[in-house]
Every structure is written in structure tokens, then in C-alpha cells.
């Protein structure tokens, strides 16, 4: 729940959007819920919409809406974000392995898509629609009801579709009855960044993933936040201004700027690009965006070169402040983990970063605190409804992380990069640095698939194109 001051602000916001005062006809002082008369779209009589501002632990504020018409008894429930559209879209993925995972909270905005992959590999996607506040089991039940409810009609009108859905519905029923249903995977993809699947402090490996991605100009237009329909996107600008590739001579250390569209406010911004040659490693490109209109800032790093045959695993033993000051390049394909810190960061979570070991740990700490403890409002850390045992676990985790950042705790940190594009500064080169251990490893099938290498074809594709052209 949230404070009365928050609800007062929300009430003022809604009052300002109505044509006349007095539309807000009721307020429950105990719960803070507000009631507003609104038109029933079923019978066109006046019904009642109830609104409740709710703070979700680990997430942010949302508005629960419930409509009921006393004339035709039509009912409808939905959920909407009480905040602004986030700077990036997000994808949450959870591998459901037990009963506890089924009870994890799920928030779906009305522009998000939800996907469920059963144990047998069947994929079911719920398209964009009404926002929902439920749990994983609730989403399974919703999908089952929607598919099974019209099976009799499909059997008569579309028998092939009916037969194809039979094993899928059977898989959903096994999940609901807990009959050899685990594991299966669920994910939610939201352009606005306002959907969510609840994390757990015990999540390890690929069980729980959170991935952010920049929206394209078309996606911004879909959300109605594009500043100018005739604006040129970053990719288009780069294409128009890059000139003849044979004439380009990018100088190391020189900063180049290209116009782009700010992903935060969609107004004009600049992307600064700088090529850096890292000794004993490779050339990389640093990207930095700074918007003078809304203050949006972002940075990224990209490495070039061919796809290596094997991935690389780099482990650094951090014993003192000198080790904390080592340069570290974490590519956007690299994962990071440390058993001593109980830390496990999945690939794509932080994007590409070129900083120091200390700087990387600080960024991880600040991002996690922002998502879990709501650092913008220290008086309500983590939300009033956070379970005390969970809060204690997170506080212990951040305490150890602070000790590591301050050089008070020795630990090992490992970068596992299937593209071998990450780097930790070697202080003893060309001699052996005993603080660093580097090893190559064979990529797993899952890593190959995530990188898009499974379907990549670099030889013989010309003949495939010619064959396809002949068939057309």
C-alpha cells in the first residue's frame, strides 16, 4: 500500500482530467480506494470504476482499476502503470521449476506480450490486451480457459486447429494439476518497461533473466511518443552520413558525433562514438548519448571481429584496492558471477560496460537497489508489503557488496562470455598475472541459440537464394 499523500496526489491528477468537479463520488479512507462514475460500454448506463494506487515490492507503483455496472452487472478489472514509460523496453524470463515459482507475481501492461513454453517445447503466446496483476499460475489458467473454452466450436469449424491444440491444452492441464509439468518457461516482453515477473534472492544461473533493449523509432510511434514522424532514426542517420566505407579513417581516441533520436523524450540528441585500442585485446567502439532536453544519458560498448570458435571465461581474484582499480570490459553478451558475493548477473542485464572493477560493482549495486529498495524514496524502502525475511536477505547481500566495493572483503569475480569479447586488465603483462585465470570453453546449445548462431549460415546461402528465386 502507499501513503495518504500519494493517494491525494493521485486523486488530484484524476480530478484534473474530468470535465467537472464532483465526478469523484466516493473514497474509502481505510484503503485509499477511489470510486468514479463512468459509462458502461455494455449497456451505456452509468457504472462505477474503483481505483487503487498500489506499491508493488521490487517494482514500482501501479493503479488497479475495477469497473462494475449495477444495471447489466458487467464487470471488468485491469491494471495500469502509475509512472511514466521507461527509457527502455524489458523482457523478463523465468524457468518455472516448482510450486513456489508458480506463485510468483506477474504484472502485464496492456501493451505487453506473454509467452509460455511447455515442457514438450510447445510455445503459446498471449498477445497484447488488458493489463493484469496475477501470478504465473493465474496466467496458465487464463491461457487454458481461452484455448479450451472454444474447442467445441473449433472441432466443427476448424478441425485441424482443434487437433493441434489438444496436446497444448493437455500440457496446460498437467501444469494446473501438478502432474509431471515442470520445468516450463514463461516470459513477458513490454515496450514500455512497465511489466514484471517477481525475482527471488535464490535465483541462480539461467533460471531468471531480465533484459533491457532500446526501442526503435517504429516502436516509439506505436506507443505514441515519437516526436516527429519525419525524424531520421539513429540507424538511418548513420547510414546517410557514413559515406563511402573505403574513404573512412576512424582515428583512435577521436570523438565522432552523429545526430539521433533520444529514446527518453524522442527529441534530437547526439551520439558520441570513440574508438579505443585496448592493449593485448582488440579495438572497441564506445557509444555515449546525452540529451540536452530531458537529461537522458546512456553508454554502451561494442567489440568487432569475427565470431570466435569458443567462448572465454575470465576469473579475477580481488584482494586489494589495486585490483578494484583494474580496467574491465564486460560485453553485452557476458554474464558475471561471484560466489563470495552471492552475485549472479545474466548476459544482457547491464549491457556493454568499460569501467573499473569497482565501478562495475557500484553500477550493479545501484541498479539493484533502484529496482528493489526504491532509492528515490528512502522512507519506504522496498514497499510496505515486503516480507521481512526477504528484506533481511537483500540487506545482507548489499552489506557484503558494500564491503567488497570498499576493499574490506576479498572475493573472486568471473566473466563468462560466449563471444570472448570481455577483458580484465593484466597488470603484469607480458609476465604472468597470477590474479587472473583465463580459459576457453565450448559454447552450450542454449548460448548458441541465444546468440543466433544456430540458424546462421555463412556458406552456400547464395545457392539457397537462387533456389528460392526459381520457386517464386
N, C-alpha and C positions, 0 to 999 in steps of 0.2 A: 504494500500500500504506500501512498505518498501523503505528504502533509496537507493541511487545510489550505495553506498558502498556495500550493501548487494547483489545487482544485479551484481556488478563487481565480487564479490566473487563467485556467482553462475555461472557466465559466465566462470570464470577461471576453476571451477570444471568441467563443461561440456567440455571445450576445452581440458582438460587433458585426457578425456575419448575417444576422437576421434583419428583416426589414423593419421590425418594430420591437420595442422592449416588451417584455412580458411573455415572449414565446417560451422562456424557461419557466415552466409552471410548477416544478417540484424539485426539492433537493433533500436527500437523506443525510442528515447531519452525522449519523453514525458511520456510514460507509463512504460518504462523499459522492455518491452516485447522483447524477442529474437526469431529470426527465424533461423531454421536449416534445411538444405536439408536432406531428409530421404526417404527411399524406401517405395513406396506404396505397401501394401500387397494384394491389389485388382488387380492392372494391372501391377505391378512390374516396373513402371516408377518412376522417382524422383518426390516426392511431397514436401510439406513444413510443418514442425512442428513448432508451435509457443509456447514459454514457458514464463510464467509469475510467478514470485515469489510474493506471497500474504500473508500478515499477517492477520490472522482471529482473531478479538477481542474475548476475553475469552478463546482462544485456542492456536494455535501455527502457525508456518509458513507452507505453502503448496505450491506446484507447480501446476499450471494449464497448461495442455497440450491440444493443438488443432491442429489436422492434417487435411490437405486438399490437394487433388490431382487435379491439373488443367487438367489432361489428362482424367481421368474417373469420376471426380467430387465426388470421395469418400470422406466422412468426418467422423471424429471421435473426441470425446472430452473425457478427463479423468482428474483425479486429483490424485496427489501423495504427500506423506508427504515429507517435505524438511528436516526433522530432523531424528534422529535415532529411532530405535524400542524402545519403552518404556519398563521399567523393568517389568511391569505387564500388563495383558490384562484388558480391561474395557468393561462394559456393561452400556449403557445409556437407561433409560426407561422414557417415557413421556406419561401421560394421556392427550389426546387432548380433550379439552372441549369447545373451541370457535374458532372464526376466527383468533384471534391473535396467537393461538397455531399452526394453520395450516401454518403460515408464518415463523415459527421458522426454522433457518438454520440447515441443516443436511449435515455432511461430512462423506462419506463412503469410506474407503480404499478398495483396490482390494482384501483384504483377510477377509473382514468383512461380516457378515450376517445381514439382516434386517428383522424384524418380525412385522406384523401388526395384531392386534386382533380387530375385528369389534365389534360393539355394541351387536350383536347377539351371540358373542363368537366364530365366525369363525376365525381360525388362518391362516395367509398367510405368508410364509417365502420366502424371496428373497435370493438365495444362493450367494456365493462368486462370484465376477465378476469384471467388470470395476469400478474403483473408480469414485465417483460422488460428486459434490458440488451443492446442491439443497436445497429445503425446504421440510417440511412434505407434503404439497400439491403436490409438484413435485413428491415425491416418490409414493403417492397414484395414480397419473396419470400414472406413469411408470408401476406400477403393473397392473392397469386397461388395459392399452394398450397391455401388454404382454399376459394377460389372454383372453381379448375379441378378440384380433386380429386373433386367430386361432380357435375360437368357431365353425365356419362353417365346418372346417376340422375335428374337434373332433366329431361333430354331425354325420358324416359319418363313421369315423374310430373307435371312442371310445364314443358311445352314453352315457354310464354310467358316464364317466368322464365329458362329456358335461353337463349332468343334474346336477351333483354335483357342478359344477362351477357356475351355473345360479344364485343361491341366493348370492354367494360370489361377483360376478360381480355386482349384483343389489345393494349390500351394498356399494361397492366402488362408484357406480354412485350416490348414495344418499349423500356420503361424498362430492363429487365434486359439486353437486347441492345444498348442504347445506340443504338437506331435511331429518330432523329427523336423523342426522348422529352421533351426539355427545351423550355420550363420546365414544371414542375408544382409543386404546393403541398402541404405536409404540416403538420399541426398536432396538438398534444396538449393536452387540457383535463383538469385534475386538481383536484378539490375540495380535496385535502389540500395542494396546493402542492409535492408531492414528485416530480413528473415533470419532464422536462427535454429540450431539444434543444440540442446544443452550439453556442455562438456562435463567431464568428470576428472577429478585430480588423479585418478588411477589410469587414465588413458595412456597407452604406450604404442609405439610403432605406427602402423597404418590404420589403427582402429578408428581414430577420429582425426579428420582433416578440415582445416579452414583455409580457403584460398581466395585471395582478392585479385580482381582484374580491372583494368581501366575500361570504361565504356567507350564504344565507338560513337562517332557523330550520329549515326543512324539510331543507336540505342538511346542517346540523349533526346533525339527528336521523338522517339517512341514514348518517352517519359514526359515530353512537353517542356523540356528545359533547354532546348537548343536556342542560342542567342540569335543566330542568323542562318536562315535556310541556305543562303548563298555563301556562307563561310567555308573556307577551304580547310579541310582537316589536316592534321599533322602529317599523315602519310602522303596526302595529295601534295602538300607544300614541299615536302622533301623530294617528291618525285619531280615537281616542276622546276625546283631551284637547284637540283643537284648537278645538272649539266651533263656533259659527256664524261662517263666514268674514267676514260683513258686520260682526260685532262686534269683529273683531281689529284691534288698533292696535299694530303692532310698531314700537318706538321705536329710532331709530338709536343704536348704542352700548350698548343694554341687552342683558344676557346672559340668555337663557332656557334652562331645563334641562328635559329630558324623560327619563323612565326608559327604559332599553333593555336589551338583552341583549348582554353583552360577546362579541365574536367570538373572543376568545382563550380564555376559560375558561367561557363561556356563563352566567356568573353575572350578577347585577344590576349595572348600571353606569348612568352618566348621560351623555347627550349634551348639550353646551352649544352653543347657537346664538346668533350675534350678527350683526345686520345692520349693514353698513358702507357708507357712501356715498363712493365714490371720486371725487374731483373730476375733471371733464372726461371721465368714463367712465360708470359706471352703478352701481346698487345691487347688492351681492353679499351672500351669506349665508356666514358662516364656521361650520364644524362642528368641534367638538373632543370627543373621547372619552377619558376617563381612568378606568380600572378600579382600584378600591381593593383588589381581591382578588389579581389577578395582575400588576398594574402595566402592563397594556396601554395604549398611547397611540396615538392617530391623529388626523389633522386633514385637513380637506377644505374646498374652497370651491366654491360653485355660483353661477352667474350666471343671471339671469332674462331675460325678454323674448322677443320673437318670433324665429323663425329668420331670419337676415339673408339677403338675396339672394346676397351674395358673401362669401367668406372674407377674412381680413385677414392680411397679412404685415408684422411689425414688426421692424426691424433696429436694434440699438443698437451704436454704436461705443464701446467701453470703453477709455478712455485713462488713467484715474487712479482714486484711492480714492473720489472723489465719485461717479463713475459706478458703482462697485461697490456704493455705498450706496443707489442708486435702488431705489424700490419696484418690484416686478414681480409681476404676476398671471399665472400660467400655468394656464389652464383644463385640465380633464381631456381636452379634445378637441385640445389644441395639441401640435404637435411642436416640437422645439428643435434647432438645429444651429449649429455654429461651425466653419468651415473651418480657422481658425488653430489651434484646439484639437483638431482631428480628432474632433469630438464630434457625435453624431447620436442624439437621444433621440426615440423614436417616441411618438405620442399614446397616452395611457393608461398609460405606463410609471410615471410618478411621481404620477399623479392630479392633482387641482387643488391649486395652491400659491399662497399670498400671502405673499411674503417679500421679501428684497432680492436683487440680482444675486449678491452674494457668498454669501448664504445658499442660493440655489438651486444654485450651483456646488458648495458644500460638501456639500449633500444628494446631488447626483449622484455626487460622488467617494466619499462614504461608502457609498452603496448599491452602487456598482460594486465597491469594494474588498471589501465583505462577500460579494458573490457570486463574486468571482474569487480574491481572496487570502486568504479565511478569516481575517479580522482577529481573531477570537476566539482564535486560536492562532498567534501570530506566529512560532513556531519551525518551522511547516510551511507557509509561505506558498505558496498555490496548489496544494498537494499535491505529493508526491514525484515523480509521473509527469508533471508539466507539462513540455512541451517548452521547452528553454532559450530558443529563438528567440522563442516566444510570450511567455514571461515577460519578456524584454527589451523587446518591443513594448509590453506593458502598463505596464512601469515607466517607459518614456519618455513614454507617454501621461499617467500620473499625475504625472510630474515637471512637464510643461507645465501641467497643470491646477492644480497647487500654485502655480506661478509666477503664473498668472492670478489665483488667489484672493488672493495676497499683493500684487497690484498691480505685479508685476515684468514683466508681459507685456501688450502692447496686443493687443486682439482684437475681433472683431465677433460678436455673438450675435443669432440670428434666431428669432423665434417665428412659426410658421405655423399659424394657427388657422382651420379651415374654418367655425367658428361665430362668428368675430370676437368672441370673449369674453375675449381676453387683453389685457394692458395693461402698458406700461412708463411709469414716472413721467416726466413732462415738466417739466424744471427751469426752463424759460424761458416757459411759457405766461403770457399769450396770445401772446408773441413766438415766433418760430420757433426750435426747438431743433435745431441742425444735427447733433447727435449721433444723432438718431432719424430713421429713414426709415420711413414707413408707406405701404402700398399695398394696394389691394383686388385680389382675383383671383377668377376663376371656378372654383368647385369642380370637381374631376375626378369622373368617374363612380365611381371607387373610393371617394372620400371621401363622395359622396352615398350610396353603398351602405352604408359603414361606419356612417354616422350614422342609417341607417334612413329617409332621406328619399326613396329611390327608390320605396318601397312606401307612402309616406304619402299619404293622400288627405284633403284638408280641405274639398272641395266635392262635393256630390252623394252623400255617403255615406248620407244619410237614405233616398234612393230605393233604394240598394243593399240597405239593411237591410230595407226594405219588400218588395222583390222576393224576398229570401231567405226572409222570413217566409211569403210566399204559397206558395213552393215547398214549404215544410215542411207 
